[in-house]
Amino acid sequence: MRKVWKIIKVSALAIFAALVVLLVYEVVTFPRVWRLRDANPETTAMIEIRAQEARERGEQPKRVQMWVPIDRISPNLERAVIAGEDTNFMTHHGFDYDAIQKAWEQAQKEAEKEAKESGEDQSSWIPAMPNFKRGASTITQQLAKNLYLSSERSFVRKAREAAITYFLEKNLSKRRILELYLNFIEWGDGIYGAEAAARTYFGKSAANLTPQEAAFLSAIIPNPRTEFNPKLHPQRVARRQRIILRGMPYVKIP
């Protein structure tokens, strides 16, 4: 009996030590987000991931990016991006719980439909976890992921994303969050930020974008390289552009 208790005690101490080490590691490596109040990052996790992917294909990494302050980005684009990516941006604190609930319900419906179509036994059917893509991931969450995180999907990465999101909202204004987002979001192969996107697609500065042009750029954000690549899927992009245009007049910007 003493041996059993000794084993339990040693195991508990080992688990506790492992948790302490993990906690210390998280504290040491956790991003110092308050530095973003007045410092612009030189690169992001997303940019580095894309560069690594290019090198693995034997290609030279592409990066077209021109930082501009938010005062030199058209309010049309601000409205379009909020309308397309995060309509409650101005009112939530990093997490849009209504959107998460809707994403969950949609995932349930889709999983149930797939189960029926495949002939699965409904009594043994287990609802799928939602993927929380468009509509559930806020602008602040997307910024956290783009700045600091890998593309892997795991609960650990999601938890880290949530913690970073919390501190971004705690330390930065909504206007600064949007400024960072607009300057680093991916808008095509090697195209990062509003200024590079505006010049690439329309040959003009981001300050001069029309509502239609802004809605177009917002429409391709979900995946500008494949699913919403305007060259590959122009009709899909046009449909989303029209939806965003209808929502833009009702969006508040910081």
N, C-alpha and C positions, 0 to 999 in steps of 0.2 A: 504493500500500500504506500509505504514511504517512497519507493522508487517511482510509483505512478505520480505522486504529488510533486516529486522532484522534477520529473519530465515535464509536467504541466507548468511548473514554475519557470523552468528554463525556457520552455516554448513561449510563455507569456512575455518573459524578459526579451527574448529574441524579436518577437513581434513588436514590442514597444520600442526597442532600439531601432528597428527598421523604420518604424513610423517617424521617429525623431529624425533619423537621417533624411528621410523623404521630405519632412517638413523643412529642415534646414536647407536642403537642396532647392526646394520651391522658393523659399525666402531669398536665397542668394541669387537665383536665376530669374526671379520674377521681374518683368519689365518695369523700369522707373518711369511710369507714364506721366508723372507730373512734369518731367522735362519737356514734354510736348507742348506745354503752354506757350513757350517762346522759341523752341528749337525744332527745326524741320529734319526728319530722319533722312539720311543719305540713301538708304535703300530699305526694302521691306522683305519679309519672309517670302511673299508671293513672287517678287521680282527675282530673288535668288533661286527659288524653285524653278521658275521658267528658264532661267539661265542654265541651271544644271540639266534640265530636260533637253535644252538645245545642244549642250556639249555632249550629252549621251547619244544624241542623234548624229554627232559629228559635225554640227553646225556652229557658226559663230553666234553667240547670244545677241539678240536685238534689244535695244532700249531707246525708245524715243520718249522723252519726258522734259517738260519745261515748267518749272514751278511758277505759279502765279498766286498772289494773294486773292482771297475770296472777293474782294472789291473789284477785281478785274475778271470775274467770272459772271456771265449773264444771269440775272435773277430767273430768266426763263429756264436755264439749265438747273438751277437750284430747285425750282418748283417741279420740273420734270423728273428729276432724280428722286425727290421725296415722294412724288405721286406714284412713281413706278416701283420704288423699293421699300418705302416705309412711311405710309400715310400718317401714322401717329407719331412721327419723329419728334415733333415739338412738345408732345404731352407725356410720353413715357419716359422712364428713367433707365433706358437701355434694353428693356425687355417688353415686348408687346404680347401680353398674356392672352388677349383676345385672338390675335393672329395665331398664336401657338395652339390654342384650343381648336380653331378652325382647321389648322393643318393636321391636327390629330384626328379630327372627325373625318376629314377628307381621306387621310391614310387608312382609316378604318373601313370606309366605304370601298376604296380601291382594293384593299386586301380581301374584303368579303366578296367583291365581284370576281376577283381572280380565283378565289377558292371555289366559287360556284362554277365558273367556266372550266376549271380543271377537274371538276367532279370530286373535290375533296369532301370527306365526311365532316359535315358542319358541327357535329357534336364534339369533334376533337380539334376544331379549328381554333387557333390562337391568334388574336389580333396582332397585326404587325406594328412595330414601332414606326412612328412618322419620321420622314427624313428631314423635315423642317427646312425645306429649300426656300423658294420664293414666298414672300408674304409673312413668314414666321421669323426669319433672321433679319434683325433690324440693321440700320445703317451703322450703328455703334458696334454691334456684333460683327458685322462684315469688316469694319475697320480693324477690330481687335485681331481677327483671323488673318487679314491681309498683312498687317504690320508684323505680327509676332509668331504665327503658328504654322505648322505643317498642314498638308492636305489630308492627312490620315483621318479616318472617322473612328473615334473611340470615345468612351465616356470620360476618360482622363483628359483628352484634348478638349472635349466639350466643357468640362468643369473649369479648365484653365481659361477657356474663352469667356466663360461666364464671369470669372474673377476679374479678368482684364477689362471686360465690358463695364463692370461695376466701377472700377477705378477710373476708367476713361470718363464716365459720366460724372463721377465725384470731383475730378480734378480739372476738367475742361468744360468750356461753354459749348452750347449746341453749335454756335457759329464756328468755333475752332474745330469741333469734330467734323462738321460738314466740309470745312476747308481742307482738312487732311484727307478725308475720303475722296473728294473731288480731284485731288492732286495725285492720288496713288492708285485709284481704281483702274483695272485693266479694261482697255477699250479695243483690243485687237492684238494680233501677234506682235509683241514688243512695244505696244502703244500704251502708255501709262499717263493718266491725268487728263483733265479737261482741255488744257491748251493744246497738247499733242493730238488729242482726238479731234478737236475742232479744226486744226490745221490739216490733219490727214484726210478727214472726210469732206470738209467744206472749204478748205483753203482760206480760212479766216481765223481771227482770234476768238477765244472763248467768250470774250466780253461782248461780241457782236452776234451771238447766236439768236436766231429767230425762235419762236415757240415750236414751229414744226421741226427745225433742226435739233433743238434741245430734246424734244420728244423722241426723235430718231435715236439720238445717242443714249437716252435712258432706256429705250426699248432693247438695245443690244447688250446691256450690262449683264444679264443673267449668264450668258456664255457667248461672248463676241467672236470666239474662234471657231465654234462649231454650231450648236443649236440655234443661236441667234446671230450667226454670221450673215450680214446683209447680202453678200454675194451668193451664198449657198441657199439661203432661205428668205428671199426678199418679201414674199407675201406674209410669212410669219412675223417678220419685223414690222411690216406695215400695219398689220392688225394690232399689234401691241402698241405701236406708235399712236394709232387712233384712240385707243383706250386711255393712254396717258394724257393725250391732248385734252380729252373730256374732263379729266380729273384735275388738271393743273390750276384752273381758276379757283379751286376750293382749298388749295394747299397754302399753309402759312410757312414762311421761311424765317430763319433766325436773323 
